[in-house]
């Protein structure tokens, strides 16, 4: 049995009907974000293929501070392919998070914005290596800085995995942007604190004077990042 149509003879809808136009759901983020995700996913798969325990190892290295150098030597070769893939993934995911954050602030999505995000992420990652190398030359203790450099190389690899998941949710659910920005900041700060405290503790226990560590933090870590953040803020405001 067929129901009767609600339309009249001329095809007009009844007066009590409300005309609703279906609108395509617009995403806040475009094609560039999906390229970021694809590259990150590709690097993560390569790392997992190179070492099936990749995720487990970087998780332990990040949260377990004891015997880090021994764990690295036994389970996680610094120059192994899996380690390289996850280190590169951290740079890509950090750049992607910055990219999404800047778009959230109202900056137009563009290749120039990608370049800026990648530049900031790469600078943040490699600045610590340059800092430790320079302090090692000044103090004449290059060998002691090998373990802090290993921490600087390894700790971001776990954060890169977290940022990949955060960015994926961010792209698919722009309405959660504010909450995901908070997650991003928490892990960024946690990474910085983990690296600085664990490196400083190691150096202090191996005879490096505290004022060298203070010099390292102020002149080669905090000040460059602060200047970079200031220029970024000025660029956003303008």
Secondary structure, DSSP 4 states (H G I P E B T S, - for coil): -PPPPSS-TTSPPPTTPPP----PPPPSS-HHHHHHHHHHHHHHHHHHHH-TTHHHHHHHHHH--TTHHHHHHHH--TTSHHHHHHHHHHHHHHHHHHHHHHHHTTPPP-HHHHHHHHHHHHHHHHHHHHHHHHHHHHHT-GGGHHHHHHHHHHHHHHHHHHHHHHHHHHHH-GGGHHHHHHHHHHHHHHHHHHHHHHHHHHHHHTT--HHHHHHHHIIIIIHHHHHHHHHHHHHHH-
